Amino acid sequence: MGATNRVFAGQLAGLAVFGPDGERIGRVRDIVAGLRGDRQPPRVLGVVVELATRRRIFVPMLRVTSIEANAVTLSTGSVNLRHFHQRPNEVLVVGQLLDAHVTVEASGANAVVDDIGMEPTRTRDWVLGRVALRERTGRFGRRGPVRIVRWEDVRGPGVVELEAQPQGAQQLLTTFEGMRAADVAAALRSLPTKRRYEVADALDDERLADVIEELGDEDQKDLLAHLDDERAADILEAMDPDDAADLLAELSELDKNRLLELMEPEESEPVKRLLEYSAESAGGLMTPEPIVLAPDATIAEALARVRNPDLTPALASMVFVTRPPSATPTGRYLGCVHMQRLLREPPSDLVAGVLDTDLAKLPPSASLGEVTRYFAAYNLVCAPVVDETEHLLGAVTVDDVLDHLLPEGWRENGLWEATTDA
């Protein structure tokens, strides 16, 4: 281990992790410590590292050879790739201790944990030796300036306190800033249930909707059940209609209908249409909100629509052209324009002049197998779904297909369990 005297866990979270030969292994997502009942600083057991596959593994602290400002380096040896599971009396420093409520021993003042400092000992162990906290002052509990005290100088947090008291989430949310929704979802899955709910309550609706879309079915249902009905309906409105339909299809008829009634009609209508189809058909897989333009739209207009940052890369790869109306189900489907073609044409030209009218269309009844063969045959990532009367109903993207092709529970379990040399 390098001559590092103190590292704060909140700053360590998110750092890249490298093997001894410089190969990148993943990122630090949390610190695991063992709580002790004798008021001694908890011993740091290791780090939770998230691999490129989003699997979270445990790396013992003795394997960490250096901690720098921008990276953590491991020593040689094998790394166990089994999914990390928290054990009794273990605490996740970032996930559970930040934002915890504590009492300053000397003054009796209430404070909130802002960060936790890790320090090495003479025996090469690391302990949680310092607590950065903000005392709560005034009638409204405003937080004062940050001060650093010894672990022994605060009462709590212990296992009982963590389970019993409400806890904020501001510092934890700070660590999520800049992370993709899928990575935040993986972080939530690693948290205890109580902490997961607190984070969900603190996230805004748009962010929480994005995160829920990346969770497995059981975790989605669990979080939705935790929310009150009004907020659950708001979250469903913020989700992509196809993801909202998939989630509602997992609920009881009573719960599904109650939430649909609470949603705004313009938001619930496309979801209701999707629920009419089998979940493993083109109609059930599609999104009802692809890019749709009239034939007199220009290439410039099409490119402007494609640039929408809210679109996934797959959905932005193709523009569909129809007669009015442009909302699905649209007027008569005329054809599509691939994004690469848009980039090669003068911006003032009309999309009607560059239509691909030969590309096969998927009927809403097409099975998952048929949809998969379609993508393989045409080398596409997006496909039109058109009914028998030539109305565009929506578009299927390859990411929706993969979600249904991968083994059940792949988000939670990863794709392998093994060991690798670092």
ZAMARGU-4260 file (C-alpha; in steps of 0.2 Angstrom, whole numbers, plus 5000, padded with zeros to 4 digits):
<rodrens>
0) 5000/5000/5000 | 5006/5017/4996 | 5010/5030/5009 | 4992/5036/5010 | 4987/5043/5027
5) 4969/5046/5025 | 4956/5043/5011 | 4938/5049/5012 | 4925/5036/5006 | 4914/5048/4996
10) 4929/5053/4986 | 4935/5036/4983 | 4918/5030/4976 | 4918/5030/4957 | 4937/5029/4955
15) 4944/5017/4942 | 4952/5001/4948 | 4967/4994/4939 | 4976/4978/4940 | 4995/4977/4942
20) 4998/4977/4924 | 4988/4992/4921 | 4972/4984/4914 | 4956/4992/4920 | 4945/4981/4930
25) 4931/4992/4935 | 4926/5006/4947 | 4925/5007/4966 | 4906/5008/4971 | 4907/5006/4990
30) 4918/5002/5005 | 4914/4987/5016 | 4918/4989/5035 | 4915/4978/5050 | 4905/4987/5064
35) 4912/4984/5082 | 4902/4986/5098 | 4917/4992/5108 | 4916/5010/5101 | 4933/5006/5092
40) 4934/5012/5074 | 4927/4999/5062 | 4939/4989/5052 | 4939/4992/5033 | 4936/4974/5025
45) 4938/4979/5007 | 4930/4988/4992 | 4915/4984/4981 | 4921/4985/4963 | 4909/4986/4949
50) 4915/4977/4933 | 4911/4982/4915 | 4897/4969/4916 | 4889/4979/4931 | 4892/4964/4942
55) 4898/4970/4959 | 4912/4960/4967 | 4921/4961/4984 | 4940/4964/4984 | 4949/4962/5001
60) 4958/4978/5007 | 4974/4968/5008 | 4973/4967/4989 | 4974/4986/4987 | 4992/4991/4984
65) 4989/5010/4981 | 4975/5023/4982 | 4978/5038/4971 | 4968/5054/4967 | 4961/5046/4951
70) 4963/5027/4953 | 4965/5012/4964 | 4978/4998/4960 | 4977/4980/4965 | 4991/4968/4968
75) 4993/4951/4958 | 4983/4936/4962 | 4965/4930/4958 | 4949/4940/4960 | 4933/4931/4965
80) 4920/4936/4953 | 4905/4930/4963 | 4892/4943/4966 | 4895/4953/4982 | 4882/4950/4996
85) 4883/4960/5012 | 4885/4950/5028 | 4878/4953/5045 | 4888/4966/5055 | 4895/4973/5039
90) 4891/4991/5033 | 4892/4999/5017 | 4901/5015/5020 | 4894/5025/5005 | 4877/5017/5005
95) 4873/5017/5023 | 4884/5029/5033 | 4884/5044/5023 | 4869/5055/5028 | 4867/5045/5044
100) 4861/5055/5060 | 4874/5055/5074 | 4876/5064/5091 | 4892/5073/5095 | 4898/5065/5111
105) 4906/5081/5119 | 4892/5093/5116 | 4877/5082/5113 | 4873/5091/5096 | 4864/5082/5082
110) 4874/5081/5066 | 4873/5073/5049 | 4888/5062/5042 | 4895/5071/5027 | 4909/5059/5024
115) 4920/5045/5032 | 4939/5045/5033 | 4948/5029/5031 | 4965/5028/5039 | 4979/5014/5039
120) 4986/5007/5055 | 5003/5000/5060 | 4996/4982/5056 | 4992/4987/5038 | 4974/4987/5042
125) 4963/5001/5038 | 4949/5008/5049 | 4936/5021/5049 | 4945/5033/5060 | 4937/5050/5056
130) 4920/5057/5053 | 4916/5073/5043 | 4900/5079/5049 | 4889/5095/5049 | 4880/5099/5065
135) 4861/5103/5064 | 4857/5120/5071 | 4843/5132/5073 | 4824/5128/5073 | 4824/5121/5056
140) 4839/5110/5058 | 4851/5119/5046 | 4867/5111/5043 | 4883/5120/5049 | 4900/5120/5042
145) 4910/5103/5040 | 4920/5098/5054 | 4931/5082/5056 | 4930/5072/5072 | 4936/5055/5078
150) 4925/5040/5076 | 4925/5038/5095 | 4918/5056/5097 | 4901/5052/5090 | 4887/5041/5096
155) 4881/5029/5082 | 4879/5024/5069 | 4878/5006/5073 | 4868/4992/5065 | 4853/4995/5076
160) 4853/5014/5073 | 4855/5011/5054 | 4840/5000/5054 | 4829/5011/5066 | 4831/5029/5061
165) 4827/5038/5045 | 4842/5044/5035 | 4844/5057/5022 | 4851/5053/5005 | 4860/5069/4999
170) 4878/5063/5000 | 4873/5047/4992 | 4864/5056/4978 | 4880/5066/4975 | 4890/5050/4971
175) 4876/5045/4958 | 4879/5062/4949 | 4885/5058/4931 | 4882/5039/4933 | 4871/5031/4920
180) 4854/5025/4925 | 4859/5007/4924 | 4874/5010/4935 | 4863/5019/4948 | 4851/5004/4947
185) 4865/4992/4951 | 4870/5003/4966 | 4852/5002/4972 | 4851/4983/4971 | 4867/4982/4982
190) 4859/4993/4996 | 4848/4986/5011 | 4830/4988/5008 | 4827/5003/5020 | 4841/5013/5012
195) 4835/5009/4994 | 4818/5016/4999 | 4826/5032/5006 | 4836/5035/4990 | 4821/5032/4979
200) 4811/5045/4989 | 4825/5057/4987 | 4827/5055/4968 | 4816/5066/4956 | 4803/5058/4946
205) 4812/5058/4929 | 4828/5051/4937 | 4819/5038/4947 | 4809/5033/4931 | 4825/5030/4922
210) 4833/5020/4936 | 4817/5009/4938 | 4818/5005/4919 | 4835/4997/4922 | 4829/4986/4937
215) 4823/4968/4936 | 4805/4964/4937 | 4804/4960/4956 | 4814/4975/4961 | 4803/4986/4950
220) 4788/4980/4958 | 4795/4982/4975 | 4800/5000/4973 | 4783/5004/4964 | 4774/4996/4979
225) 4784/5007/4991 | 4778/5023/4983 | 4761/5030/4986 | 4749/5028/4972 | 4750/5046/4966
230) 4769/5046/4965 | 4769/5028/4957 | 4757/5035/4943 | 4769/5050/4940 | 4784/5038/4939
235) 4774/5027/4926 | 4770/5043/4916 | 4789/5047/4916 | 4794/5030/4910 | 4795/5025/4892
240) 4777/5018/4887 | 4784/5001/4883 | 4793/5000/4900 | 4778/5006/4909 | 4767/4993/4900
245) 4779/4979/4905 | 4779/4984/4923 | 4760/4986/4924 | 4758/4969/4916 | 4767/4961/4931
250) 4755/4968/4943 | 4738/4962/4948 | 4723/4968/4938 | 4717/4978/4953 | 4734/4987/4955
255) 4736/4989/4936 | 4719/4997/4933 | 4721/5008/4949 | 4737/5016/4943 | 4731/5018/4925
260) 4716/5028/4931 | 4728/5039/4941 | 4739/5043/4926 | 4735/5057/4914 | 4724/5051/4899
265) 4737/5056/4886 | 4750/5046/4896 | 4740/5031/4899 | 4732/5029/4882 | 4748/5023/4873
270) 4752/5011/4888 | 4734/5004/4887 | 4737/5000/4868 | 4753/4991/4872 | 4745/4981/4885
275) 4733/4974/4872 | 4748/4964/4864 | 4757/4949/4870 | 4773/4955/4880 | 4784/4944/4868
280) 4776/4950/4851 | 4782/4965/4841 | 4766/4975/4847 | 4771/4971/4865 | 4790/4975/4862
285) 4788/4991/4853 | 4788/5009/4859 | 4773/5020/4852 | 4784/5036/4851 | 4797/5034/4837
290) 4802/5049/4826 | 4788/5052/4814 | 4788/5065/4801 | 4777/5071/4786 | 4783/5068/4768
295) 4786/5087/4766 | 4798/5088/4781 | 4816/5093/4777 | 4832/5083/4780 | 4836/5097/4792
300) 4820/5095/4802 | 4824/5076/4803 | 4841/5079/4809 | 4835/5091/4822 | 4823/5077/4829
305) 4837/5064/4829 | 4848/5075/4840 | 4835/5074/4854 | 4846/5069/4869 | 4831/5059/4876
310) 4831/5047/4862 | 4841/5031/4864 | 4854/5028/4850 | 4843/5014/4843 | 4828/5024/4842
315) 4837/5039/4834 | 4844/5028/4820 | 4828/5029/4810 | 4815/5041/4805 | 4798/5036/4799
320) 4788/5045/4786 | 4769/5044/4786 | 4753/5054/4781 | 4745/5064/4795 | 4742/5061/4809
325) 4760/5059/4815 | 4755/5052/4832 | 4753/5033/4833 | 4743/5025/4826 | 4748/5036/4811
330) 4741/5040/4794 | 4747/5028/4780 | 4765/5023/4782 | 4776/5028/4767 | 4793/5022/4772
335) 4808/5026/4783 | 4825/5035/4781 | 4841/5029/4790 | 4851/5041/4799 | 4866/5038/4789
340) 4856/5043/4773 | 4851/5059/4782 | 4869/5064/4785 | 4873/5062/4766 | 4859/5073/4759
345) 4857/5092/4758 | 4848/5099/4773 | 4835/5108/4762 | 4829/5092/4753 | 4813/5084/4758
350) 4813/5067/4767 | 4800/5061/4754 | 4814/5060/4741 | 4825/5048/4751 | 4813/5036/4758
355) 4817/5017/4760 | 4801/5010/4754 | 4808/4992/4752 | 4812/4988/4770 | 4801/4974/4777
360) 4788/4979/4790 | 4784/4970/4806 | 4766/4966/4810 | 4761/4968/4828 | 4758/4950/4830
365) 4776/4945/4825 | 4784/4933/4838 | 4800/4937/4848 | 4808/4924/4837 | 4802/4932/4821
370) 4808/4950/4827 | 4825/4943/4832 | 4827/4935/4814 | 4822/4952/4807 | 4836/4961/4815
375) 4848/4948/4811 | 4843/4948/4793 | 4843/4966/4790 | 4857/4972/4802 | 4846/4985/4810
380) 4844/4991/4827 | 4826/4999/4824 | 4811/4992/4815 | 4794/4999/4810 | 4778/4990/4817
385) 4764/4992/4804 | 4746/4985/4805 | 4736/4977/4791 | 4729/4994/4786 | 4746/5002/4784
390) 4746/5013/4800 | 4762/5014/4809 | 4760/5008/4827 | 4777/5010/4834 | 4795/5004/4832
395) 4804/4990/4840 | 4822/4993/4845 | 4836/4980/4848 | 4838/4984/4866 | 4820/4979/4869
400) 4823/4962/4860 | 4839/4959/4870 | 4830/4962/4887 | 4818/4947/4882 | 4832/4936/4875
405) 4844/4936/4890 | 4841/4924/4904 | 4829/4929/4918 | 4837/4939/4932 | 4852/4944/4921
410) 4852/4961/4928 | 4854/4955/4946 | 4865/4940/4943 | 4877/4945/4929 | 4882/4933/4916
415) 4896/4922/4925 | 4903/4918/4941 | 4921/4913/4941 | 4938/4920/4946 | 4951/4929/4936
420) 4969/4934/4938 | 4972/4953/4942
</rodrens>
